[in-house]
Amino acid sequence: MVRLSRLFGPAMVLWPLFLGAQTQTDLTGILERLDRLERENRALTAEVRALRAKIDASTESPAPQPADGQAADAQAVPDGVPANTPVSPGATLDDKVEIQGQRIGELAQTKVEASQKFPIRLTGMALFNAFQNSRQSGGLEYPLVASAPGAATDGATMRQTIVGLEYRGPEALWGGNVHGTVYMDFAAGASNQAVRMRTGSIEIDWKDRSIMAGIEKPIFNPREPSSLAQVAVSPLTGAGNLWLWLPQVRFEQDLSFTRDTGLRAQVGVIQTREMGPYAGTNFTGTVEAARPGLEGRFEFFHRLDDERRLEIAPGFHTSETHVAGLSVPSNLFSLDWFFNPWRRVEFTGAFYTGQNVAPLGEGYQQGFGIYYGHRAEAVGSRGGWGQLTIHTLPRLDFHLFTGQQDDNSRDLDAGLIGKNLLFGGNLYYHLAPNVILGLETTQLRTTYIGQGIRINNHYDLALAYLF
């Protein structure tokens, strides 16, 4: 008993010290784990930003591609703490727990939840445009052809704002991944209240093939010039860019020849948007509003290194317009390309030649004519566009572009459009990673058969917020 009592006294004295040391050890371990998690979080954020930059470079998404929607690199959380603010290694446990709690709260506030519990993301672009046209604009915000002289026009609008949803579903048949998009804008009518469907898709991807059903640009012409001034329709509409968003089902197969070289083949069925014969012809009868067509595109690509690549893709379209008991062929051959020989310089564009291209988005109704009520003639057409992109400062990009559509004058009557040429340029300055200031100027030169050339100058100031 004496020995136990002698040991019990020192033990009671040392026990609080031992307990305090153990508590301190646990607290240190928690802080170390939080520090490690924070470092991993910062590394993951950097990797995501690098991946976004590579995706943007590979798809050339202008701000509306946004044709394609872009997310901001960082959003603000409650109490003004940026989402990517690192936690100081010297911060206390309470500070770190508070910051992590704010991040969790931000996710709870900003998430979009689908009824089927699968990921869905809100994306798009809020776009403000202030514009001015010279005297041959025809009173339009962004004319596709130069018209007879009139009053100069100017104004401002947010009708080209785009709102979209990106979604992903569960694993599908044979291990495929389901994903898709829906994009809308407010450019359908004269007021900002008219919501219009732009594009949308449902796609199933496997390892080296995919199937897509939706509404998109023609299969043979997926590329876009860069513009914040002309977003309601594709840039350079009527000047070499066939753009109409058409219902379609397409199949894609990827083939790899080497590690850096391969082929991406696309074949699909589309639904055309038919138009009547050009004005002045002797037309009696009806036009079938929509017709099936067959399209394809075969892209050969080669990666020079991690930042430089070459892509060139021939394509085709074939269909028939049914009108007044007659069939009018619509077919064309196309070629599009992308090449960045240097990291800061890109050259992209497209070319086509064919006939009766109005159902694909030529910009004005000159696909065919009907004579004497029983003879239909398709109008031959050729055109294309090209763009030079220069990435100068980290926040500043320049785009210089030109495009032309040249319809066969022998197939047209006097007073119709023989040629439509546009050239110009713009600059994008990133006020923030997701805020772009754009300045653009273009000149449109429209040649009327037997009536000479009319010219319209367009100037645009744009402010875009990508979300």
Disulfide bonds with the S-S distance in Angstrom:
none
